[in-house]
């Protein structure tokens, strides 16, 4: 699977918990109204399950996939235009705009490519265990990504057992910036089809926190989300 350009939106909700899932889905759906050569190839709206991962800094995760950087640039130009602003500004605000953070990354499917193809075509909701991390002090973004790419499948020196590895594993590696930094240096995603699998993974990480002591990761947090496919363009 070719590495796609992916825009990851993270935010806090600005409505009640009961209203939030539908309002956030509607917010993400607006991108599908862009012209055919502009709209994302795929859109997913994720809501954080705060009863499973309480106290996380984000309530919402929005995911938009593009063929390449030029495709994303076309979308961003359209969304900043009067027509784009009219289409993407919802009458009911789902999230607090001041809380929104964005990471643009290249998506690398490390495991479960066939499962992901079936999942996108099927469109059924799924569960994700996501890790959001900042690099350890002293590491450059490039140095961090070089090490992180070879870090999959273990926490420190401890291998992740099969029952905690999920059905698919994706690394989102932020694109280089000429100015400033992204809010996170790493965003990974592990897919599950039931909560039992998610909790198995959470229990493993709770018992093996050694990943922050190997000089790679500084600050990090985990979120568990329910993901709904909002729009999907078949690759044919």
N, C-alpha and C positions, 0 to 999 in steps of 0.2 A: 504494500500500500504506500503510495507516494506521500511524502511528508507534506501536509497541508499547512497553509497559513491560518492561524486560529486566533480569534479575539476572545479573550476571557474577561467577562465583566463580573465584578464582585461588589455587593452593596448591602445596605441594611434596609429593612422594610419600613415603609411610611404609612402602613395601614394595619388593620387588625390581622391577627394570625388567620382567622377564618376567611378573610377576603383575599389574603395574600397570594396563594397559589394561582388562582384564576387571573388576578390582576397582573401578576408577573408574566404569566404566559401570554396575555394580551400585549403587554409591553414588548416582549421579544418577537411576537408575531408581526409587529409593524415592519420589521426589516424585510419580510417576504413581499411587501407591496412595492419594493424598489423595481426599476426596470429589469427585464430578464438578464441583461448582461452585467448587471450591477448587484443584484440580490445575492446573499450568501448561498452557498451550495447546500448548507445544512444549518439548522437553528435548533438549539435545545434550551429549554428553561428548567433550571434546577432550583429546588427549594431546600434549604438546609433543615434537617430534622433535628430541631434544637432539644427535643426530648432525648435524643440519642447522643448528641454532641453538644451539651449545654455550654453557654458562655463563649461561643465562638464569635469572632469579630465580624462575620458576614451572615446574612440571612438569605441572600440570593446569589446564585451563580448563573450567568448567561453565557452561552457558548455559540459562536458564529464561525463557520468554516469558509475559507476562500481558496481559490485555486492557487494564487500566488500573491505577492506583495502588490502587484499592479491591480489585481482584482480588488483587494482591500482598499487601495487608494481610490478607486472609482466609487466604491461604496461610501467611503468617508466624505468624498466631495459631494455626492448626491445627498447624504444625510445632513450636510451643512447648508444645502441650498433651501430656498423657500419651500419648494415642493417636498423635499425630504423632511424638513422640520415639521411641516404640517402633518405629514404621514406618521412620523415617529414620536410625536409629542402626545402622550395619552391624556384623555380628559381626566382620568383618575390616576394620580401618581402612585405607583406601587412601591417605589423605593425613594429614599432620601438622596437627592442628587449630590449633596455635599459628601455623602459617604461612598460614592461610587469610585472604584479603582479599576484600572484596566491593565491587562498584560497581553501583549501581542507575542505569539510564540510559534515555533514550528512544532507540529505534532508528530511524535515518533511512536508508532505502535510497536511495543517491545514484545508483546505476547497476545495471542487471541485474535489475530486478524480475521480469520474466517468467522469466528463468533460475532465480531463487530459488524461485518458485512450483513449477516443475517439479522442482527439487532436493528440496524438502520432501516433495512427493507421492511421489517416487521412493524417497527414503530411503537412497540409496547413500552410502557414505563419500565425503568430499571433503577437499581440502587448503585450508588458510587461511594467509595471511600476515597476521599481526596486529601492529599498532603500539600500544604502551602509552606514554603521554606525560604529563608534568607541564608545566603552563604556565610560561612564562618569568617570572622575578622582576618584580614590579611590575604584573602583569596580574591583574585580578579573574577569578573563574571565569566570570562573565557576559561580560566583555570578551574573554576567551580564546575562548569558544564562538562569539561573534559573528564573530570573525575566522576561526576554524577552519572554520565553515560555508561560507565563501567561498574556502577554501584547497584544496579538492579538485582533484585532477588535476595538481598541480605540487609540486615541492620547491624552496622559495624561488622563484626566477624561472624555473626550468627545468621545462618541461612533461614529464610522465611519458609515454613513448612508448606507442603502442597495444599493443605486444607485452608490456608490463610492467603493463598495467592490469587484467588478470584478467577473469573472467566476470561478477563482481558486486562492488560496493563498498558497504560499510555504515559509517556513522558512528554510534557510540554516544555520545550526549551526556549526561553525568551530570545527574541531577535536582538542583535547588538544595537545599542543606542549611541548617538554621537553626543547627546546632552542628557544629563539626568540619569535616573535609574528607575527600573520597574519596581513596583511594591514588593514583588517576590522574584527570586532567582530560579525557583523551581515550582512547578505545579504538576503533580502526578495524579493519575486516576486509576482506580481499580474497580472493575465492574462485578456486580453480583446480581443474582436473581431472587435472593431471599435474605431476610435480616439475619438468619442464623449464620450465614457465611460472613456477613459484615461483622458480627459480634466476635466471631472466631478471630478475624484479623485484628480487631480492636484489642482483644485480650492478649494476643501475641505481642503487639506493640507496647501495651501497658507493662508487660513483663520483660520487655527487652528494649529499654530506652537508650541503648548504647550508641545509636546513630549520631547523637549530638556530641559524642566525646571523641570522634575520630578525626576532628579537624576539618570536616567537610561542611556540616550544617551548623548555623548559628541558631537563630530563632525559628520556630516552626509551629504549626498547628494542624489539626486534623478536623475535617468536616465530613459528615455523612449527608448525602443529598438524595432526593428522589428526582430523577431526570425524566422529563417529558419531551418527546420529539415534537417540535413545533412545525418544522418544514424540512423537507428532504427532497433533493433533486437527484434522481437516479443517475449513476454514471453511465448508464446504458449497457 
